[in-house]
Each structure stands twice: as C-alpha cells, then as structure tokens.
C-alpha cells in the first residue's frame, strides 16, 4: 500500500508542478508520476525534508524539485525540437 501511495503522491506533485508552470509534462500520467518522484529526489537533495510529509514524500521540497525538473525538461525538449 505504501508504494501505491508513493506513486499517487508523486503523480499529484508532478501534476501540480506542471499546472504552476503552465507546461504539460510529456507522457501524461506516467510523466507526472516520474516528474513528481524525480522532483521529490531533487527537492530533498536541495532543500531537505521540511513541511508535511505524505507517503514518504516531503510535499514542499518535492513540489519545488518537480518545478525545477519540469522547467529544465521543457528547455531541453525545446532545444531538441529546434
């Protein structure tokens, strides 16, 4: 049950980060889950674990990390498409 909650929270964080940036995450739901999990790792590494934690993911650092990840990913995709 913990792994499923981890995936759900990762998807929600990836979706929220995409909404805040106004960018769609490539890959749909799977892309949102990956962005949320990678964002949680990036946010945890850069900002530590502060704020509420749900499913083993500290919410605010994960959201900030997902925003960073999606911004960098969108710049890379934009450069590739040129």
C-alpha positions in Angstrom: 0.0 0.0 0.0 2.9 2.4 0.7 4.3 2.0 -2.8 0.9 2.8 -4.4 0.5 5.9 -2.1 4.1 6.9 -3.1 3.1 6.8 -6.8 -0.2 8.7 -6.3 1.6 11.5 -4.3 4.3 11.6 -7.0 1.7 12.0 -9.7 -0.1 14.7 -7.8 3.1 16.6 -7.2 4.1 16.3 -10.9 0.6 17.5 -12.0 0.7 20.5 -9.6 4.2 21.5 -10.8 3.0 21.3 -14.4 0.0 23.4 -13.6 2.1 26.1 -11.8 4.5 26.3 -14.7 1.7 26.2 -17.3 3.5 23.4 -19.1 2.3 19.9 -19.9 4.5 17.1 -18.8 5.3 14.8 -21.7 4.0 11.3 -21.1 0.7 12.1 -19.4 0.0 10.4 -16.1 3.2 8.4 -16.2 5.2 11.6 -17.0 3.5 13.3 -14.0 4.5 10.4 -11.7 8.1 10.4 -12.9 8.3 14.2 -12.6 6.9 14.0 -9.1 9.3 11.3 -8.0 12.3 12.9 -9.6 11.2 16.2 -8.2 11.0 14.7 -4.7 14.5 13.5 -5.1 15.8 16.8 -6.4 13.9 18.8 -3.8 15.0 16.5 -0.9 18.6 16.9 -2.0 18.5 20.6 -2.4 16.1 21.7 0.3 15.9 18.8 2.8 12.7 17.4 4.3 10.6 20.2 5.7 6.8 20.7 5.7 4.2 18.0 5.7 5.2 14.5 4.6 2.7 12.2 2.8 3.6 8.7 1.6 7.3 9.3 2.4 7.5 12.4 0.3 8.0 15.9 1.9 5.5 17.9 0.0 7.0 21.4 -0.4 10.6 20.4 -1.3 9.2 17.8 -3.7 7.0 20.4 -5.4 9.9 22.8 -5.7 12.1 20.0 -7.1 9.4 19.0 -9.6 9.1 22.6 -10.8 12.8 22.7 -11.3 12.8 19.3 -13.1 9.9 20.3 -15.4 11.4 23.7 -16.3 14.8 22.1 -17.2 13.0 19.3 -19.1 10.9 21.8 -21.1 14.1 23.7 -22.0 15.8 20.6 -23.2 12.8 19.5 -25.3 12.5 23.0 -26.8 16.2 22.9 -27.7 15.9 19.5 -29.3 12.9 20.5 -31.4 14.7 23.4 -33.0 
